[in-house]
Amino acid sequence: MITDSAVAYEVHAQDFLCGRDTSMIGSVVVEQWARTLPAGSAVIELGCGAGYPITRALQSTELKLWAIDSSASLVRGFKQRFPSIPVQCGKVQNSDFFNRTYQAAIAVGLLFLLPEKEQLALIERVAKILVPGGRFLFTAPIETGKWNDLNTGVVCHSLGWARYESCLNSAGFRIAGTFLDRGENHYYEAQLIH
Ligand SMILES: C[S@@+](CC[C@H](N)C(=O)[O-])C[C@H]1O[C@@H](n2cnc3c(N)ncnc32)[C@H](O)[C@@H]1O
């Protein structure tokens, strides 16, 4: 039984692509959010997969994009589709995030794949790569709980609204809004207070 989401997604990369490439779930929410950012904003996408439909939605706006994903197969697909977007192949936990700052970060379908401690650490690290007032959009349920990821079977961990909110607050964010997409996935929109 694979417990590391990075390993699991590489093993199941082709199956994941078959389903995700033809799904539009999340694209409307992400594009609407992206259009609220100033044109030219630098945005980093964490857990980008091969880029359909989320990177494609982001790219339809006027943002400058950077991306990271741990699956070599998915990153290969991403590079073919988006040759002009800098992409790192590696775990977000170890990334240097291209050693720069951003106006915004986005993580769709990633955070809850990580163990609790790593989720909390990632939120803190994201706060450090954003400029003051920077924005962070991520998906995670409101409810607390564990379940098996449909794509890979790895155990997912939702820390729930109260814990995400308190961790976001400790990292310097406030929750500025929430969204729900067609697949009933919940989005936290956070903004750095200073
Ligand atoms: C559910 S998929 C979401 C992909 C994309 N955001 C989307 O919405 O289609 C999760 C993605 O996170 C990547 N991933 C899993 N664990 C990771 C880690 N520790 N660091 C970076 N990427 C990771 C997987 O390779 C996969 O592409």
The ligand as a Gaussian input file, in Angstrom:
#p B3LYP/6-31G(d) Opt

LIG

0 1
 C       -5.552000      15.368000      -7.520000
 S       -4.172000      15.743000      -8.531000
 C       -4.546000      17.428000      -8.966000
 C       -3.825000      17.884000     -10.178000
 C       -4.294000      19.262000     -10.697000
 N       -4.127000      20.287000      -9.709000
 C       -5.728000      19.167000     -11.121000
 O       -6.586000      19.750000     -10.461000
 O       -5.973000      18.507000     -12.134000
 C       -2.872000      15.914000      -7.359000
 C       -1.575000      16.319000      -8.015000
 O       -0.623000      16.563000      -6.969000
 C        0.604000      15.949000      -7.312000
 N        1.287000      15.645000      -6.050000
 C        0.983000      14.698000      -5.148000
 N        1.795000      14.782000      -4.075000
 C        2.637000      15.814000      -4.341000
 C        3.715000      16.399000      -3.628000
 N        4.080000      15.955000      -2.426000
 N        4.358000      17.461000      -4.184000
 C        3.999000      17.917000      -5.413000
 N        2.977000      17.406000      -6.132000
 C        2.310000      16.372000      -5.603000
 C        0.237000      14.747000      -8.140000
 O        1.286000      14.306000      -8.965000
 C       -0.979000      15.272000      -8.915000
 O       -0.593000      15.861000     -10.125000

